[in-house]
Amino acid sequence: MKASAFAYHDPRSCSDLVELLAKLDNAKLLAGGQSLMPMLNLRVVAPDHLIDINRIPELAGIRLAADAVELGAMTRQSDLLDSPDLAVAAPIFRAALAHVGHVQTRSRGTIGGSCCHLDPAAELPALCAMLDAEFDVVGAGGSRVVKARDWFKGYLESALDERELLRSIRWQRWSVGHGSGFSEYARRRGDFAIAGAAALLELDTEGAVRRAAIVVFGVEPSPVRLAQTERALTGRRLDSGAIAEAVAEARRLDPVSDVHVSAAYRRHLAGVVTMRALADAARNAEMPT
């Protein structure tokens, strides 16, 4: 099948794009196109207007400050993977992006596209959930900031209105020397994850956990923070008992079943990837001097 007929638009600035969104009905934004183009060709979606946002340079870029990281929504996944500065500020991105698709798809796919499409198995939205990221959104009614806890509305559904666009994603930097761990299980390298987890740890001078963030994805329709475990870890060492508590919380999630695996198997995998991600984060974490 091929896409149904649509009008093509090619804005060159955010202001032009906002004007188009305000006046066009049934429009879709084309970023990397890795999800949208197959959906168009299968006629899962049939927009009257396709707005190509690839020639708006202000929407892309990696911007690092002393206390924060900001990523333009149109920043390519390959640029995130290859950035040495981002690897220092947030090494979890390099670990996660090694599992995202293949060279060809990473060269086109964008972080904004992934965070707007919100496939349950997508790695980048899960990282944003773990980092308590803020989503900078703009539309004809003005700009607003959406916190990560409000961004995820359900299966393939974000807080973004159809007449808005995502400009950038930002979060507060973790301390130098924090530990990060990432684990996912997929049938083949580059396939969608059946279950995955990521973890960040900061230690105090005694080696106890000062701060923790853990997310599980690919299990429920949206990424899930293991908030109970995060609170329980604060002030204690990450021993086998603490990891067992995290695994237990991961296995209390309500997993979906599909043609690939049963809910029971996905629940089991949630515990496995959580254990591996936490163990890796503990190995990488450095005590402050």
Secondary structure, DSSP 8 states (H G I E B T S, - for coil): ------EEE---SHHHHHHHHHH-SSEEEESS-TTHHHHHHTTS---SEEEE-TT-GGG--EEE-SSEEEEETT-BHHHHHH-HHHHHH-THHHHHHTTSS-HHHHHH-BHHHHHHH--TT-HHHHHHHHTT-EEEEEETTEEEEEEHHHHEEETTEES--TTEEEEEEEEE---TT-EEEEEEE-SSTTS--SEEEEEEEEE-TTS-EEEEEEEEESSSSS-EE-HHHHHHHTTS---HHHHHHHHHHHTTS-----SS--HHHHHHHHHHHHHHHHHHHHHH-----
